[in-house]
Amino acid sequence: MYGFKKKVYFAVAALLLAAPLLYTGCASSGDTAQTPVDKAEHSKTAAVQEEKAGATESSSAKKAGPEVAQAAIVKKKKKRKRRQRKSRYGENYFPNIELTNQDGKKLRFYDDLIKDKVVSINFIFTSCQNVCPLETARLREVYKLLEDRIGKDLFMYSITVDPARDTPEVLKGYMKKFDIGPGWQFLTGKKEDIDALRVKLGLYIKDLDEVLPDGQIDHNISLVMGNQKTGQWMKRSPYEDAKLLATMFGDWLTNWSNKNSAVGNADFRKSTGLAVNYSDGEFLYRTRCMTCHSLGRGDGIGPDLLGILQRRDREWLARWIMEPNVMIKEKDPIIMEMMKKYNDIAMPNLRLNKVDITNLFRFLESVESGYDDSAVK
């Protein structure tokens, strides 16, 4: 009899110990963290209960009278407002440094330039012989696509990394070269302040920030777009398509708030030809050349390239593409003449090699042999 009682006692004790675990849904002994699914179910149940409570509260408020109903609506709005997260990329994160724009106007980086704004920020210097001219030309395409919004709900800033040489007057002249209109600001300031800002924006690489023997500043490609209010920021490359950059800047970062957006209002259900495989040569043309040149559509920032292989000696042309900065220093007569015609905008050295040149020439030959301007829009 004693043995039977003992067994019953242990069985009851086991059930009592297991009860809390069964109640919480844990399958093993000890404390076990809820799985994401458990949390989701719990959140769902809580949300349903909260919605029911809100509905009951609103119903009761309506019965009680208009004043109580209004108070209930205000209370509900306050609850929703409390749930909104404040971006950590605010005044406590960004340095509120003083900068000067191309017109000599003093501006504070956080207070005047980015607070509650959707912005595009890149770092350049006007005497750059490498990627800066291409970056500026690409952003000029973005500017042209969004021109009616720049300075209103979208803001573009180019900040020099060479403030000693890039005075407001020099920056204004640089804008004129690229035919840049109002709304896009070019800025200068103290070197140490600008470097601190580049660090905060994640665009500073110490090993790449040095003055080279030829006076050039070695710095990384630096373009960032962001919505300060929501805390959304993204690094981009100037080699990307201008329409893609414009969509990211004008639509993604504004949460598709622009009702006139060509992309937002487009119907892609019957689209064809979205997947395209470019040759190496066409890829180079589209990412390196197309920003400043065209094929059969007339001059742009630089000359039309249709027929270029017949107009120029191939050896000379290959060298010009691979080391334009060297040929400019040598004052090649053809280049000097071209620069006069095209606002003294220097051809950037894009670090292309002989294989790249061969692929690019093959693509130009294919276009010239069966010219179809729709292929390179």
Summary of the structure (lengths in Angstrom):
residues: 377
radius of gyration: 30.9
end to end distance: 95.8
largest distance: 116.7
contacts: 994
relative contact order: 0.09
helix: 48%
strand: 11%
